[in-house]
C-alpha cells in the first residue's frame, strides 16, 4: 500500500510494483487518516508512507497503525533527509526510511527486505542520526518558539503570542542556539529545517 498526497507519485510506485512477479499493490491513501482506515481494511504486508501530508501526517499515522498492529511493516518514503524526522519515524515504528529520489532497484530491494523482517536506513541518514544521538533535544516550547521565528516574528511578537515575558523568549533562544550549535536566529531556523526539527 502507498500513502502519499501526490497522485503522480502513487501512480508511479504502483506502476513499478505491478511489474514485479512477487508484489501487488493492494491500495493507496492520500493522507494519514485514510492510511489508518485503509490499513485496517487491507492489512498490507508492507506500507510505503510519506511524512508530510495534510491533516494527519505520516508519523502520527504510523503510530496509530502500529498501536493496532505491532507487526505492521512501514517504509517511510519522503523528501526529508533530516536526522530528527528520521529518528521520529523510527521511534514511531518505521522499518525502513527512503528518500523519494531513491533508485527503483533500492526501493524494490527495501520493500523485499522489510517484508522479510529486516530494517533499512540509508548509511548517510543513519550517520546523521548517530552524529546527533547525544545532542540535547529541543523542548516543545523551544520548537514552538523556533517555528514562530521561522514565520518571521520578532521576540516581542513571540512573547505576546505565547503569553510569556520577552526575556523568557530570549532565554529560550539562547538555549536553542546552544543546542543547535549556531549563533543567530537565521542559522537556527535553517539548521532546524535541514534536520527536520521544524517544517514550513
Secondary structure by P-SEA (a helix, b strand, c coil): ccccccaaaaaaaaaaaaaccccccccccccaaaaaaaaaaccccbbbbbcccccccaaaaaaaaaaacccbbbbbbcccccaaaaaaaaaacccccccccccaaaaaaaaaaaaabbbbbcaaaaaaaaaacccccccaaaaaaaaaaaacccaaaaaaaacccaaaaaaaaaaaaaaaccccaaaaaaaaaaaccccc
